[in-house]
Amino acid sequence: MSMSEAKWGEIIERARNDALSDQQIADIAVDFANSGKTEVLRDWKTADVASTGGPSSLSTLLAPLFLVRAGYVVPKLGVPGRPAGGLDVLAQIPGYRIEIGEIELRQILTESGYAHFISAGAYAPLDLEVFRLRQRMGAQAVPALVIASLLSKKIAVDVKTIGLDVRVAPHGNFGQDYREGRANTKRFIRVASLLDRHVVCVLTDATIPFQPYLGRGEAIWALKRIFSGEMENWLLRHVQQCGKIAMAVSHDDDSFSLNALQQVFEDNLQAQGTNFDAFCEIAEKVENDHRYVLESPRDGFVRYDLVKLRSTIVSIQNVFQPTGPLPDPIGVRLLVDVGDAVETGQPVMSVRVPDDLKEACHLELRKCFNVLKTFQPRKKDEVVYD
């Protein structure tokens, strides 16, 4: 680290006690970015949509495609997510290179307008070191540090226009409810303005699944259904939501074409070492591996517990961690849309899991949903500009 662990521990405690100014948060973001390699993409109109984390959304996979269609170049520096961040979803496609050098980055951006890649210690390494300390201190969800971390990645790869999907939920990193989410969103915008970044934030309700495909491979399956036009209404609504987030950033309302999005995606696959056929093969394998079903124990309305779903999927991923850095042994497809009534014995979710873990997963996944007498609607998205 460029500073002692004791010093960073003190900064983390100050952030936890909300004792950092906007300028101090901006300075931390710059320190993180300058601790490694930085890009200068002066000639390109760059943008990206990041998120504050949380399961089930595809916004960090779909929004870049919309932005490219709107005329932006998207250098997307990411980190692995659990259970299914955008980077580790794409890494499931054979041949997709997530570790790229500076020359490769510019070549990929030139060829496809979009590069999705991992730091691998080159970009903002201090951010990762401090995050590991935050983990040990139980400070992963401290908003001031989340703000600094998010902005450092955008500074490192010269993203000038930033969209942020603020996923509001009790398990969220930007506040447990919309009041806290709005306050932290406004702070993110203030700090970003100190760094000369244009920002648009969208607050989304992350207490309810955004769409029904949960898992690394399941996100690939969802993308294939999107490009083929075989979407259930639930998934279609989420695609439209992701499009609106990107449009809020780009101010372009004429880029919603699934055929056009697929072409952007295919160009990116080709530029990063693979192809659409390899993508389709993975999607089809994931679909075929969904062999187990959980049923509703009563009539009513299903309420999914995203925290327990995430925990269950991540715990199985951790079992397989020694087999590779981004294992994909498990995934879930939710079969009942939020707001739809369900009858006793009706399938609620299908599961992809190794046979020897089926029984244990069944017991845990059964704890991941309840069937209630009433339906709880999703809150509307809120857009906040700088």
N, C-alpha and C positions, 0 to 999 in steps of 0.2 A: 504494500500500500504506500501511497505518497504521504500519508499521515499515520500516526500510530493507532493501533487498535483502541487504545484507551481514549484517544482524542475523538475517534469516530463514535465510540460508545457514548461519549458525552454529547456529541451532536445528535445522535439517535434519541437520547433521552430528552434533549431540548425539543426535538421535533415531536416526540410523543406527548410532551406537555404543551404543544402548540406555541412554542417560544421562539420560532424562527420567522424572520421577516420575509416578505416576498423577495427582496434583493438577495438575502442569504440563500434562499432556495434556488434562485437563478444562478448564484455563484457555485453552488454544489453541482447543479446540472452541467455547468461549463467545466468544472474540475473533472467530473466523470468523463465528459466527452473528450477532453484534452489529455486524458490519461492513456489514450491509445491513438490509433490511426484515425484521421478525419478526411472526409472527402470535400472537394470544392466543385460543385456542379453548377457553376455560374450561368452556363448557357442553356440550362434546362429549367422548365417550369415544373418544379417538383412538389409533390403532395403525398400524403399517406393518411390512412385512418387507423389509429391504434385503439386499444380498449383498456378498461381498468380491470379486466379479467372476470371470469365467471363462465360456467358451463353452458353449452347448447347453442350459442350464437355462432353464425358463420360470417359475421361482419368483416373480420380481418382477412378472410379469404375472398369474399365477393366484392367488397368496396374497392380494392385496388383495380379490379377489372372495369368497374364503372368509371373510375378516375382516368384510366388510360383511354377509354372511349371518349372522355370529355377533354382530351388533349394534354393530360398531365403525364409526367414521367414519375414512376413510383419506385424509389429505392427503399425497400422494406426490410430494415434490420430488425430481426426478431429474436426471441428467446423461446426455448421449449416450454410448452404449457401443459397443464394437467387438468382434466383428462385428455383434452384435444385442442392444443393451440394450433394456429394456422401453419407454423413452421413444421411441427412434427406430424401434421396431417400430410403435407406434401412430401415429407421424407419417407412415407410409406410407399410411394410410387417408385418402382425399381429404376435406378439411374438418375433420379432427381438429385442434383448437387446443391446442398445447402451451405457448403463451405466454399467460398469463392474469393479470389484475390481482386486487387484493385483493377487490373487490366480486364479481367473477366467481367467484373461488375459493369464497367462502362460498355463492354461489348454486348452484354445481356440487355442493358438498358437501351442500347442503340437498336438491337434486333427486335425486342418485344415491348419496350416501354415500361417494363416491370421486372424487378428482381426481388426475390424473397430469399433471404440468407441469414445465417447465424454469425454471431460475433466471433466465435472460436478464439477468444482471447485477444483479438486484434482491435476491436472497437469497444471503447468504454470499459476496459477491464476493471477499473476501480469500482464501477457501478456493481459488477458481479461480486467483487470482494466484499463490498459493504452490504450487499443483499444477503450474503451468507452470514454476516455478523447480525443483520436484522433478524434472520431466521433463528439464530441462537438466542436472540434477545426477545423473541416473540413480537417483533415490530414490523412484520411484512405489510400490514394494512395501515400504516401511519401515512395519512394523505400527503403531508409535505414531502416525504421521501418518495412516495409513489410519483408525485409530480416531477421531482428532480430526475428520477430514473427514466420516466417516459420521455421527458424533454431531452435528456442527454443523448438518447439514441437518435432522435431527429436531428440534433445538432451535428452529431458525428457523421451523418451521411447527407447533410445539407438539405433536409426537408424544410421547405419554406412555408408551406401551407399545411396545417395539421387539423385533421378531424379526430375527435375523440368520442368513442362510444362509451358513455358513462353508465355502466351496468349497476343499477341501484338495487340493493338487496341487503338483508342482515349480514350476509357473508361477503359483501362487497368491499373493495379497497377505497372507495370514495364516499363512504357513508352508508349507514344502515337504512336510511329513508330518504325521501325526496328533499326534505329540508336540509339535511346534511349534504346530500348530493349536489344541490344547487350552490351551497356555500363553497364547497370544494371545487366545483366547476368554475365558479367566478374567480377563485384564487388561481386555478390553473391558467385561466385566460390572462390574468394580471401578470403572472410570472412569465408566461410566453411572450407577452408584449414587451417585457424588459429585454427579451432576447431577440426581438425583431421578428417574431413569428406570427403569421396570421392564423387564427384558430376559430374553429366552429365545433361546439360540443353538442351532443345529443344525449339526453338522459333517457334511458330505456329501463323498463321494468324487468329485472332479472330474478324476480321471485317465482316466475312461471316460465317453463321452458319456451324458448323462442321458436324452436322447431323440433321435430321428433327424432332426429338422428344424433345419438350421443356416443362418441368414441372416435378414435383416429380414423379407422377404416370406414366408420359410418358417415363421417363428414365427406369422404370421397364418394361413397354411395349417394349421398344427398346431392353432391355436385353433378354427378352423372344424371340423376333424375331431373335436375334443373335444366341441364343442357339439352336433354331429350324432350323436355316439355311434359314429363310424366309426373308432375308434382301434385300431391294432395294439397288441399286449400291451406293447411297449416304451413307447409313449406313455402307455398307461393306467397303467403302474407309476409313471411320473413324475408324472402328475396326482395319484395317490394319495399320492406322496411330498410334493408341494406342499401337499396337503390336511393331511397330518400336521404339516408345519411350521406352517401356520396354526393348526391345532388346539392345538399345543403353546403357542402364544402366547395363544390365546383361551380355552383349557380347555373348548372346545365340540366335542363329538364328534358333533353332529347337524346339520352344515351341508353334508354331501357330497351334493349333488344337482346334476347337470349342467344340468337345466332351470332351477333357481334361479340357478346361476352365470351362465347365458346372460342371464337377465333383468337381473342386476346389470350385466353387460357392456353390454347394450343401453341401459340407463339412462345409463351413463357416456358411451357414444358420443353419445347424444342431447344430453346436457348439455354436451359439449365440441364440438358443432358438426357432427356427422355422423350416420350411421345404420347399421343392421345390413346393409342392402342394399349400401352402399358397401364395407363390410368384406368381404362375401361376394364381390363382384366382384373385389377385389384377390386374395383367396385363390384364386379360380378361375383368374385370369390366371397367377398364380405356378405353380399346378399344371400348366397347359397349356404353360408355358414350360420345363418339365423334359423336354428332348429328348435329352440326351446321357447315356450310361451308361458307367461303368467296370466292368470285369469282374475276377474273381479270377484270378491267374496260376497258382494251384495249389490243391490240397485243404488244408483245415486250419481254423483259427479266425482270424477277422479281428481285428486289433488296430489301432484308429484312433489316429492321432497328432493330438491336439487342438491342440497348439501349432502344428504345420504347417498344419492346417486353418484355424485362426484367421488365421495369417499370410497364407495364400493368399487368403482371402476379403477381408481388410483391404487387401491390396496392390491388388486389383482395385477395391475401393471408393475407394481413394486416387486411382486413375487418373481416376475419374469425379467426384472432389470438386469441381472447378470448376463442374460442372453444378448443384450444390446442396449444402447443408450436410449432408444425410443421404441420400446416393445409395444405390440398391439394385440394382446391376447383376448380382449373382451370389448364388447360394445352392445348398446341397447337401442332398439327402435321403439318409441312410444306409439301405441296403436289407437289411442283414444285422444282426440283433440280436446284441448282445454275448453270447457263450456259445453261439451257434448255429454248427454246422459249415457250411462252405462248400465247394462243389466247383469244380474248374477251369472257367472260363468263366461262372460264375454272376455275375449283376450284383451289385455291391457298393455302388455309389452312383449316383444320378442327379444331373444338374447343370443349373442354369439359368445361362446365360452368353451374352453376345452372340456371334454367329457368328464374328466376326473375331478373337475371343479364345479360341475353342474349343480350338485346337491347343495354345496356350501353357498354358491352364488344365489340359488333359488331362495334360500332362507334369508340372505341379506337383502336381495332385491325386493322381496315381499315387504320389507320394512320401508321401502322407498316410495310407497304411495298409500294413500288412504282413499276411501270412498265416502264422500260426505253427502249430506242432504241438500246442501245449497252450493251454488257456483260462485266463486270469487273472480270477478273480471280483472283483466290486466289494466294497469294505468297507461294513459296515453304518453307517447314520447314527447319530450320537450327539447326544443332547439335553443341554444344559447350562443350568441355571436360575440366576438370581441369588439 
